[in-house]
Amino acid sequence: MRVALINPKGYLDSNRWMPLGLLRLATVLSSNHDVKLLDEEVFNVEADEIDDTDVVCVSGMSHQQEGMRKWARLAREKEKQLIVGGIHTTLTDESFAGAAIVKGPGDEILPQLLDSLPVEGVFEARWPADLDSIPFPDRKKFGWERYGERFQNRTAIRVLGAVGCPFACKFCYNPSLSGGKLILREPEAIAAEIESSRRDLGFEVVVFAMSVFSVKRSWAERMCGLLKDLGVDWVGTTRVDLVDRELLELFKSSGCIHLGFGVESGSDEILRIMQKGTTKAQARQAFFWAREVGLPTLAMFMTHVPGETLETLRETLEFAKELAPPLGSTFQRFSPLPGSEFYDELDKWGKVIERRGDRGEFGPIGFIPNAFIGIEK
């Protein structure tokens, strides 16, 4: 069967990373089907590229919802079997006429749906208990060289380390998406994937696709030992309350060249409102330890969140200057994400506005905190 997997164009400025979720699905399906991966986030994809397919599978996040609707319409016009999935359909009630809607990961259910055509309706899916039962992504087959994946101008790949998250930050959809559950891949399986991919591709850097690298210390220590044995440079992100000097020294010695910390705010009150579960003192200590061991760090902040005031924003900017991480700081403006706790209580905290096309926005709506109404448009 001929199957198209489509990653639609969204509102965000796209990078050139391969879409790991669709890449996994393409690899799984390619053992029994003729599969093409069409990534409109990175490349120009014409409507006629689905003409020679039997099934069109569209997947995306909420910032890609208009692109999802476009490809769903084209699939219906061309009388193709339509299957729609991804984070947006999992976390919202949006329906697509005549389609099979997958809520949850498609790795196990999508092959079953393709064996049961035609299909229509809503299908609930779950991650397999063993993430390593899923075949390694076939990056070479699905165009790694065409993407030209890079980190700091060095060839790179992204590798899945875990799915889910045990934390309850109110700005994030992960608590709804994963129910607070975390599934970690086995470090040995990740190391095998890295080694196999390096033989095929010859890349230089591994970027871990997981929000909290040190969520489980014993896992992080095992992973670092294997990364050191592989002799590969790596990049990760974590929380300021889940490191100490010894662990950061291990990161450094195992090849970490870039560690991002989700600091989020320089105001303890905003951190409390966010339910981040961390403090400025913990952030200050984490960056001090990292500087002591010579580990390059990045501080990631989120501004204009619910509860933000001119004073808390000033605190955040001053705190970024105080931390002065070697790799600098990034400032992401808060955008309401469907499925997050904040999303359901925005009227309490400020004004929802249309922000279509703005850089850095995750969806078609934006947000102005109460303290900024009248100051910003």
N, C-alpha and C positions, 0 to 999 in steps of 0.2 A: 504494500500500500504506500502511496505517496503522501507524505505528511510535511506540512510547513509549520514551523515553530516561530512565532513572531514576537519580537520585543519592540513595542510601539514607541514612537517619538513622544517625549514628555515635555514638561515645562522647564525642567532643569537643563543647564548647560551639561551636555554629555561628556564623559571621559571615554577613553578607548579601552576600557576593561571588558573582557568577555563576560556576558551575563551568566553567572555560575549556575543559577537554577535551570535556565533553559539549556545550558551546555550539558548539565547532568541528564536532563530529559532526552536531549538529542542523542547522547551516548547510549542510554538505555534502549531507546526505540530503534536505533540504527542496526541492532542485531537482527531485527525481523522486518524492518520497513525501510523505504527509501526516504531519507529525512534531509530537509534543508533548514538551516537556521538563518532567519532573516532578521537582522538587528537594525531597526530603523533609528535607534538611539545614536548609532555611530555612522551608519552608511545610508545612502539614498536607496530606498526600496520602492520599486514601481509596482503598481497594482497588478500588472500582468504576470508578476513573478509567482502568483498563486494559481495561475491558469492551469498548470499541468499537475496540480495536486488534487488529492481526494479529500483530505482533511486539513482544516486550518485551525491551529491551536494558538490562541492569543493570551498572553500573560503580562501582567504589569502591576505597578504600584499606583497609588491614587494620583500622583502627578502625571501619570500616563493615561488617565481615563478617557480623554478625548481621542487619543490615538487608538485605544482599545475599541471605542465605539466605531471609529472609522473602518478598522479592519473587520469588525463584526459585520458592518453593513456591506462591505465589499464581498465578504464570504457568502453572505445570504444572496446578494445579487448574482453571484457566479454559481449559486446552488451547490456550495460545498458544505460538508459536515462541519459544524462549528463547535469548538470546545474552548471555553473561556475559563481562565484560572488566574492565580497569583494573589498577592496580598490584598489588592483592591476588592476583588470579589469575595475573598475570605472574610474581610472585615466590614463589608457593607451589604446592603440588601439589593444592590443594583442587579437587574436581570437583563438578559440578552435573548430576544425572541428566537425560538427554535434551536437554542444552544444547549449543550451540556455544560453546566456550571460546576466547577470543581472548587470546593472550599477546603483549603489545606494543600499540602505538598502533593504533586502529581506523580512522584517517582513510582509508586506501586499501582495507583488506580488508573493512570493514563493507558498503560498497556492493556489493562482489562477493558477499558472503554473502546479501544480500537478493535478489540476482538468481539465487540458486541454491537457494532453499528447496524442501523442508525441509533443514536442515543439522544436523549433530551431530558432536561430536569436538573435537579440539584444533587450533587454527590459529595458526601463528606469524606475527607481523607485525613490520614494521620501519618506522621513520620514513622518509618520502621524503627523498631527499638534498637537495631544495630545499624547505624549510619554507614558502617563500612561494608555492609552487604550491597551497597550501591556501587556499580563499577566506577573506576577512576574516570574523570572527564577526559574525553579524547580531544585535547586542545588542538593537536596537529590536524586532525581530520576536519575540524570545523573552523579552521582559519586563523590560528594564533598569529601567524606571520602577517596576515592581512591587518590584524588589529594593531600590531606593533606595540604591545603592552610594555610600559616603561614605569620605573620609579626612580626619580632623581636622575633621569636620562640613562638608566641602566635597564637592560632587559629583565622582565619580571613576569611572574604569574601570581594570581590570587588563589589561595587554597582554603577550602572550608575547614574550620576547626571545630565548630559547634553550631547547633541551632537552639533557639530559645534563649531565655534569660530569666534568672531567679529574682531580679530586682523589680521594683514597682514605681519607677519614675513616671510622673503623671504626664509628661510630654511625649512619651513613647508608646507605640502600639504593641510592643512586644508582650506586655502582660496579658493583653487580649488574645494575641496571636498564639502564644505558647502556654497560656494558663500558668505562668510562673515556672514552667518546667524547663530544664536544661538537658540537652543530650550532647555529650562530648564524643568526638571521634577518638579512637585509640591512637595515641602518639605514634606507635609503630606503623599503623596503616597510613597515617599522614606522611611519615618519613618515606615509606615505600612509594607513595604517590609522587612526592617531590623528586626522589631519585629516578623513577621511571620517566617523569616529565623532563627532567634535566637531560637524560640521555637523548630524548627525542628533540628537544628544543634548544638546549644549551643556554638557558637563561641564567641571570646572576642574582636575582633577589626574589624572595618569597614574601608575599603580603598576606597576612592571616585575615580571612574573612570571618571575624567573630568580634563582638563588641568588647568582651572582657577576657583578655588572654590569661590573666591570673585568677579567674573565677574559682578555680580549685588548685591550690598550691601544689599538691602532689602531681597533678597532671602537668602543670607548667614546668615543674622541675624535670619530669621525664621527657617532656617535649624539648626542653633546652639541651638536655644531654644528647638527644638524637640529632638536633640541629648542629650542635658543635661537632659531632662525628661526621656529619655530612659536609661541613665546612661551607655552609651557605649563609649569606646575609639575610636577615629577616626584619619584618616590620609588623608592629602590632599596636593595639590600643588596650587600655585597661582603666581601672578606677584608682583613685588616690588612696582609698582605704584598704586596698588589697595588695599592697607591696610593703617591703621593708628594705633596708640597705642590702642585706644578704641576697634577697631575691633579685634586686636590680643589678647587683654585681654579677649574678648568674646570667641574667639577660645579656649584659654587656659581653661577657666572656663567651657566650654561645653564638654571637654574631648579630645581635640586635643593633640596627643602625638608626632606628627611628621608633620612638615609643610615644604614642599620643595618650594624653590623660583627658578624660571628660570632666573638666573642672566645672563647667557650666556657668557659674556665677561667682562674683567676689563678695556676695552678700549672704551671710548665714541665714537671714530671713527668707530670701528667695530660694535658697537650697532647701529650706524647710517646706516652703509652699510646693516646690517641685516634687517633694518626697524623694530627693536624691539620696539621702542617707549618708551624706558626707559633710565635712566642715572645711572652712578655710584653713584651720590649723592643720588638718590632715593633708590638704593640698600643699601647704607651705613645707611640711615635713617631707612629703614625697619628692618634691622638686629639689629640696636640699640634698637628700640622699642621692638622687640621680646625678646631681652635679658633682658630688663627692666621688662617685665611681666613674665619672666620665661618660655617662650614657646620654646620647642626644635625645631631647624630649621636645614635645609640642604640647601646648595648652589649648584646649578646645572649649570655647565659651558659647553660650546661647543668650541672646539679648531680647528685650521686649517680650518677655514671658509674662503670663498672668501674675499680677502683683508687682510688676516692675514699676519703679518710679525713677525720676531723674537722679535721685540720691543713690539708689541701688545700682543704676547704670554707671554712675560715676565711680562707685566702689569697685565694680567689675573692671573698668578701664584702669583704675589705679592698681588693682590686684595683678592684672596682667603685666603691668610695668614692674611691679615688685618681684614677681616670679621670674621674669626675664628668661624664659627657657631658650636654650641655644637655637632651636628650630622655630622660635617665634610663637605667636598665638593666632588662632583663627576665631572669627566672630560670626556665628550663624544666627540669623534672625529667626525667632520662633515662628513656626507655621503650624496651624492646627492639623493634626494627623488623625484621620478617621480611625477609630479603635482605641485612641488614647483616652485617659480619664479626663484630661483637660478639654477634649473635643466636646464632651457632653455638658460642660458647664461654662462655655465661653461667655455667655451673656452676663454672668456674674462678674467676670474679670475685665471686660472691655467690649470693643466693637469689632464685629466681623466685617471685612470688606473684600471686594474683588481685587485680586492682584495678578491677573492673568499675564503670564509672560515675564514677570519680574525674576531677576536672577536670584538664586538661592531659595526660591519658594518651592515647596513640595506639593503644592496642589493649587486649585483655582481660587482658593480663598486665603486671605491673610488676616492679621489681627493687630489691633491697636489697644494696648492696655489703657485702663481708665485714666491713669495719670498723664497719658500722652494725647488724649482726645482733645482736639482744638489746637494742638501743637503740630500734629502730623495729619496728612491726608491719606 
